[in-house]
Amino acid sequence: MPSENDRPKKISRREFVKGAAVGAGALAGTSVLASCAPAAAPSGSAELPAKWDKEADVVVVGGGGTGCAAAMSAAEAGAKVILLETAPGLGGESSLCVGSISAPLSSLQKEQGISDTAEDYVEDVIHSAGANGSRSDRTLVQFLGENGGSTIDWLVGLGVEIRGPFEYPTHHRVNRMHMLYPNASAWPKVLRSAMEGKGVEILLETKGVELYTTCDNRVVGVKAVDQLSQETINIKANKGVVLAAGDLTGNEEFKKRFTSPENAAVPAAHAFNDGSGLQMGMAVGADVTRLDSYGSPGLRAAAPGPNVSVTGKQAWMPYGMMDAGAILVNKDGARFVNEKGSGTALATMEQPDRSCYMIYDDVVAQIFNKYPMVVSSYPGIGEVSGQGGWGMVDDFISRNGIKTGETIEALAGEMGIDPAGLKDAIEKWNGYAEEGEDPDFGRPTFGHPDAGTVGAGIKVGPFYCHGPIKPMILLADCSLAVNTSLQVLDPYGEPIPGLYAGGNMGHGMMIAGGHGTHMAWTFTSGRLAGENAAALEPWS
Ligand SMILES: Cc1cc2nc3c(=O)[nH]c(=O)nc-3n(C[C@H](O)[C@H](O)[C@H](O)COP(=O)(O)OP(=O)(O)OC[C@H]3O[C@@H](n4cnc5c(N)ncnc54)[C@H](O)[C@@H]3O)c2cc1C
């Protein structure tokens, strides 16, 4: 979160509009400050610095999927690019995600002989957004449908390994789910070397805190702060700035403005996404959409296999197994929540180590060993079962993502859960399942009729567990308003000159229904925002 000193100054929209009218056409002067009529001030950001410390054509704020794509495409278009990233490494949430990118019309899709259209994609994305679908901006979804496939081709061309597309029947009518391979942590290395090859200057541990604008609100640079020395770096952007700083999930105070303190306290997947990019845009008059979507808390288990990210928190969570009869317990082995209710993440916040574990028996496990009953999508996970991007129980066991024990005690020992507590909880649960009533937490279902597990309890060994499972906010969909050129819009729908955004903080009312749509938007919006910023005329 920006410190008191970093915090951008407030802008009055009325003053800006007045300033824009007065200042229009005056930008051609050699000194921008001199071109402003005194009556128009103040507008935009702080005064321009007396001296710029660095200079580029395009400055990109944020080095996740959106930012790296923007920096790369701008550099490919011949621009001199500076990329700012608060964290010590590139990747952001885009390197922690499952790795699905759902888009139509890629070469990989065509190689499978699949016939698809952008229009069908739009229908499927809007349908997958459920009740929110009717609010979605069709123009932006159409834009994604038209450009998502070529973005996947572009990434492949740069050396990013992508496999598929695989099916996702509940979201997409044909195979569109492409997967980053071997997982989502691989692409930053590829894009980093590609960017360096094109001369992009990457400033890690450097946070963008404020946009510089002229008096007619043309964005002309970025104030950044070196996170180690706390020194200010003023960077001139001759052509444009791309905001690609992710969402606000890492900023508890910001979230508290839109949700309960309990929800706001749930940690983010990527804590560096502290809403500072959104604030930078808001401070120069950007319109904001969906501030009510601060992100809902969910549960996620650690990734199978070795940790793959800077934070080691890549994640998956098979809620379907709870439908079939799995339970959640804490480190003491005790159940603590109605597993079928909406409060599992907040209840987990109250447990020892803020963690829980999912437990089930061999009956449930074998159901999830037969396609199409899958545990989760995950790149490369289906190598044991041969199901591509989808993993079954045995796939996850082979990657250490699910642990087993011949007895409850052995499983507890393997997981570091109290064995007596777990045995007691399972005996109790088996009784509740038989009676069809959970007096402790009021869970309404005790298995699934289609799976034949109603009332079956947890009785047949071996027994299975995955965890520790942590509560986290995965993403929030509040965003700056953008158009199909990725220009950031003001509340009157007018582009703010020189300012572009993409990814989680730049999708406007493009509601990313269905798995893989966020990453499709991330790379696509970043690529085209960078290209468009690079095509601008220099402001001075
Ligand atoms: C566990 C999990 C699984 C997911 N799985 C999928 C999936 O499989 N498919 C899918 O489509 N979506 C998935 N998502 C969502 C998807 O990961 C995000 O929508 C996407 O990564 C957002 O990309 P971004 O570039 O906007 O943000 P990020 O990738 O987070 O990049 C933002 C970057 O900006 C940096 N930053 C922030 N503020 C500043 C600042 N002021 N100055 C400089 N740098 C700054 C951050 O450190 C970060 O590196 C998943 C999300 C999670 C958490």
The ligand as a MOL file (V3000), in Angstrom:
LIG
                    3D

  0  0  0     0  0            999 V3000
M  V30 BEGIN CTAB
M  V30 COUNTS 53 58 0 0 0
M  V30 BEGIN ATOM
M  V30 1 C -4.6530 -19.4190 -7.5140 0
M  V30 2 C -5.1360 -18.7700 -8.7590 0
M  V30 3 C -5.3970 -19.5300 -9.8710 0
M  V30 4 C -5.8500 -18.9050 -11.0450 0
M  V30 5 N -5.9930 -19.6760 -12.1550 0
M  V30 6 C -6.3620 -19.0800 -13.3080 0
M  V30 7 C -6.3970 -19.8370 -14.5120 0
M  V30 8 O -6.0150 -20.9920 -14.5830 0
M  V30 9 N -6.8430 -19.2050 -15.6290 0
M  V30 10 C -7.2430 -17.8920 -15.6230 0
M  V30 11 O -7.6830 -17.3950 -16.6480 0
M  V30 12 N -7.1150 -17.1370 -14.5160 0
M  V30 13 C -6.6630 -17.6850 -13.3700 0
M  V30 14 N -6.4950 -16.9170 -12.2700 0
M  V30 15 C -6.6160 -15.4500 -12.4200 0
M  V30 16 C -5.3710 -14.8940 -13.1270 0
M  V30 17 O -4.2270 -15.4490 -12.5460 0
M  V30 18 C -5.3430 -13.3540 -13.0360 0
M  V30 19 O -6.5270 -12.8260 -13.5540 0
M  V30 20 C -4.1540 -12.7840 -13.8170 0
M  V30 21 O -2.9520 -13.3730 -13.3920 0
M  V30 22 C -4.0600 -11.2690 -13.6610 0
M  V30 23 O -2.9290 -10.8000 -14.3540 0
M  V30 24 P -2.3900 -9.3200 -14.1200 0
M  V30 25 O -1.2660 -9.1070 -15.0460 0
M  V30 26 O -3.5180 -8.3710 -14.1350 0
M  V30 27 O -1.8770 -9.3340 -12.6170 0
M  V30 28 P -0.5300 -9.9530 -12.0570 0
M  V30 29 O -0.0730 -11.1130 -12.8370 0
M  V30 30 O -0.7050 -10.1420 -10.5970 0
M  V30 31 O 0.5240 -8.7890 -12.3240 0
M  V30 32 C 0.4920 -7.5730 -11.6190 0
M  V30 33 C 1.9160 -7.2330 -11.2300 0
M  V30 34 O 1.9970 -5.8770 -10.8580 0
M  V30 35 C 2.8760 -5.7520 -9.7390 0
M  V30 36 N 2.5260 -4.4920 -9.0980 0
M  V30 37 C 1.4200 -4.1970 -8.3570 0
M  V30 38 N 1.4120 -2.8900 -8.0490 0
M  V30 39 C 2.5150 -2.3440 -8.6340 0
M  V30 40 C 3.0290 -1.0070 -8.6900 0
M  V30 41 N 2.3950 0.0010 -8.0990 0
M  V30 42 N 4.1990 -0.8050 -9.3440 0
M  V30 43 C 4.8510 -1.8420 -9.9470 0
M  V30 44 N 4.4000 -3.1190 -9.9250 0
M  V30 45 C 3.2300 -3.3620 -9.2870 0
M  V30 46 C 2.5970 -7.0080 -8.9340 0
M  V30 47 O 3.6400 -7.3390 -8.0670 0
M  V30 48 C 2.4030 -8.0460 -10.0400 0
M  V30 49 O 3.6260 -8.6630 -10.3750 0
M  V30 50 C -6.0460 -17.4970 -11.0880 0
M  V30 51 C -5.7620 -16.7320 -9.9630 0
M  V30 52 C -5.2920 -17.3490 -8.8100 0
M  V30 53 C -4.9390 -16.5090 -7.6380 0
M  V30 END ATOM
M  V30 BEGIN BOND
M  V30 1 1 1 2
M  V30 2 1 2 3
M  V30 3 2 2 52
M  V30 4 2 3 4
M  V30 5 1 4 5
M  V30 6 1 4 50
M  V30 7 2 5 6
M  V30 8 1 6 7
M  V30 9 1 6 13
M  V30 10 2 7 8
M  V30 11 1 7 9
M  V30 12 1 9 10
M  V30 13 2 10 11
M  V30 14 1 10 12
M  V30 15 2 12 13
M  V30 16 1 13 14
M  V30 17 1 14 15
M  V30 18 1 14 50
M  V30 19 1 15 16
M  V30 20 1 16 17
M  V30 21 1 16 18
M  V30 22 1 18 19
M  V30 23 1 18 20
M  V30 24 1 20 21
M  V30 25 1 20 22
M  V30 26 1 22 23
M  V30 27 1 23 24
M  V30 28 2 24 25
M  V30 29 1 24 26
M  V30 30 1 24 27
M  V30 31 1 27 28
M  V30 32 2 28 29
M  V30 33 1 28 30
M  V30 34 1 28 31
M  V30 35 1 31 32
M  V30 36 1 32 33
M  V30 37 1 33 34
M  V30 38 1 33 48
M  V30 39 1 34 35
M  V30 40 1 35 36
M  V30 41 1 35 46
M  V30 42 1 36 37
M  V30 43 1 36 45
M  V30 44 2 37 38
M  V30 45 1 38 39
M  V30 46 1 39 40
M  V30 47 2 39 45
M  V30 48 1 40 41
M  V30 49 2 40 42
M  V30 50 1 42 43
M  V30 51 2 43 44
M  V30 52 1 44 45
M  V30 53 1 46 47
M  V30 54 1 46 48
M  V30 55 1 48 49
M  V30 56 2 50 51
M  V30 57 1 51 52
M  V30 58 1 52 53
M  V30 END BOND
M  V30 END CTAB
M  END
